[in-house]
Amino acid sequence: MVNELYLYNAFIENDAFLVSSSIQPVYGAQHPPLDPRLRRTNLKSKKPSSFHEFARSTNDAWDIDDDEEDEDFLAAHQTSLTPGLHPSPPLQQVTALIALYSAGLEAASPSHGPRKIVRSTLQKQKSLPMRPIIPLIARISDQNASGAPPMTVREKSRQDKFRQLLASPNTDLEELRKSSWSGIPREVRPITWRLLSGYLPANMERRDLVLKRKRDEYFGFIEQYYHSRTDEHFKDTYRQIHIDIPRTNPLIPLFQQPTVQEVFERILFIWAIRHPASGYVQGINDLVTPFFVVFLSEFVEEDVENFEMAGLPLETQRNIEADSFWCMSKLLDGIQDNYTFAQPGIQNKVKDLEELVSRIDMDIHGHLKRYEVEYLQFAFRWMNNLLMRELPLRCTIRVWDTYQAEAEGFSNFHLYVCAAFLIEWRKEILSMVDFQGLLMLLQNLPTIHWGNEEVGLLLAEAYRLKYMFADAPNHYKR
């Protein structure tokens, strides 16, 4: 089965170079990362001499586990895809996994498939202290992984402050950003994200009219363009989208529902044909997810990951889809050079990260250089996916609260978050004394137990770095 997956990934990799120029391959996004079971070549034998040479040396596979059992699961899933047909997710396997984790990883025979996945996954987390088990599917709901009791009085006070700001005839966006920096209460997150992204106006009287106009405009695009997905000029774009969507959070049942996958297909296809300078780039499919979950949460009190989307009224489904499209578009407007030809925005950000780390922590920087680990080999994905492949979804949503509160949060502040994130694993990085071990660690950092506390500390450290370096770039440039 591993060989079959290798051949399948090789087919996808080679085929990606045959599709139209509207699809840009993802460079440096290989996962499983340099797995010796799949690649028998000497990993240190040759360093890439150029960005594109490194790109050609990597596969385009986005799945989040590199255990053999996971490969079998995903290979069976992906090879069942046929253009024009929706995937048939192995729901029994997903359900079995959820049940196993919910049972607290209770006794299972050593030969049992899911048990082997649990054991090998937890073995990767040896550097973590013992904590309450959080399901590997990564619950979407806000959760403090440290187990600290919630500060209900403080939370209620913050929620009241948000409601007061949002009830004003003209919302003070600057004050809203200040309040949002340290996290947005779940109940008011959807309306706050719409405002901070620039999708909704600050004036309350205009909001309903703007929402209706923008939602109608989006579905006008659907009527005008979506039928063209089978045209010769666009079919390769649609085909790549159709392949990538089932890989989006593959262990969360919500994203394996045909209704949800159809929503993502429409959003990504319409965005791609309206932005021909970049077209669809693998990884953009991830960026829809936080908006979709947040806007869905208005109608779901808990257990979002298992919610049946088709049970919502059609009008509600349409509103969630349109709002997700427009907010994702606003985000991408600020980082579109990440996805144009050769992705210069990401190349520059990776270079800036290297310069910054060389000034902040010379030990880490020197260690990576000593073992010939290039920043591009791990940080490209951090920039391309905004750390969504490194953090549980619940943590990504919390991080995006701060990004939307920051001026140029997704394009500028993200650099400092990546630097803080790298330094967070200082002990683990310095303990690795070979190229392969370092790269596998950096592409599989153990954050599955992270919650609000860990994210808060990460963002605070990123703010400190920004305060020190953002207005004095010569401090980190040699």
C-alpha positions, 0 to 999 in steps of 0.5 A: 500500500505504501508503494501504491501511495508513492505512485499515486503521489508521484502521479499527482506531482508529475501531473501538476506540471501538465495543468494550465498555468492558472494552477500553481504547485505548492513548493516545499509542502511535502508531507509526510516530510522526507519519509525514509520509507517513501524516499530511499535516497540520501537526504543530504546528498544534494542541496537544492541550488534554486527555489524551483529545483527545491520545488521539483524535489518535493511532492504535493501531499498535505495529509497530517500524519505519516504513519503507515496506517494513515497512508493506507487510509488516505490512499484508499480515500484519494484513489476513490476520487473520480472527476465529477464525482464526490468522494466516498469518505470512509466514515466507519474508520473516522467514527472508529477513531473518534470513539477510540479517542473519546474512550480515553484510548482504552484497551485495544489489542496490539494488532488493532489498526486504530490502536497502532495509529494512536500509539505511534502518534502519541510516541511523537509527543514524548517531549510534551508533559502529561495532559488531559487527552484531546482527540486527535481530530482536534476539537474545534471548540475553544478549549484550554489545553492546560486544564485551567478553570475558565475565568467566567467573571472575566469572560463575561465582562469581556463579552459584555464589552464586545456586545456594547461595542457592536451595539453602537450605531457606528462601531469603533473599529480601533477599540474593537481591534484592541479588545480582539487582540487577546481573543474574541468570545465565541458568541460574538466572533462571527460578527466581529470577524466580518467587521475586522476583515472589512466585509461589513461596514462600521455603520449598523444601519448599512450592514443588512443592505451590504450583506444582502448585496454581497451575498447576491453578488456572490451567487451571481458569480456562481450562476455566471461562472460555475458552469464553466468548470468543465470547460477546457480552459478551467477544467484542470483548475477545477480538477485540482480543487476537487482533489485537494478538498478531501485533504482539508482536515481529513480527520474531521467529519464535518469536512468530509460531508458532500454538502461541505465539500461542494461549498468549498469547491464553489468558493475556491473555483470562483475565487480562482477564475476571478484572480487570474494572476494567481489562479488556484494555489494548493493551500488556499483550500485551508484558508477557507476553513476558519471562516467557514467554521466561525460562521457556521458556529452561529448556528451550532452550540457545540460539537461543530466537527460532527455537525450535519451541514445539510440539516441547516435551512438552505438560506443559512447555508448560502449565507455561510458560503457567501460570507466565507468567500468574501472574508477569504477574499479580503484576507488574500487581497493582502497576501496575494503575492504569496500565490502569484508566479514563483510565489515571491511573497513567500520567498521574501518572508522565508528570507526575512524569517531566517534573518530574524532568527539569526539575530534572535537566537544564534544557537538555533540558527547555527544549529540549522546551518550546521546540519544543512537544514534550509529554512525554505524546507520547513518555513515555506509551509508555515507561510503558505498555509499561515501555520494551519498545518502546524496548529489544531484548528481551534488554535488557528481560529484563536490566532486569527482573532489576533491577526485580524486585530493587527494591522497587516496581521496576516502579511506582517505580524505572521512573520514574528509569530513564525519566529516565536513558534520556531524558538518555542521548540528550542530545546527539541531542535538543539537535541536533534543532531542529524538533518533528517531528524531536524527536518522531520521534527520541524515538519511535525511539531507536536502541538496537538495538545495546544489550547488558548494558554499556549497560543496566548504565550506564542502571540505575546512573544511574537508581539515582543519580537515585533516591538523590538524589530518591526520599526528597526529592520536593520537590527535583524539584517546583516 
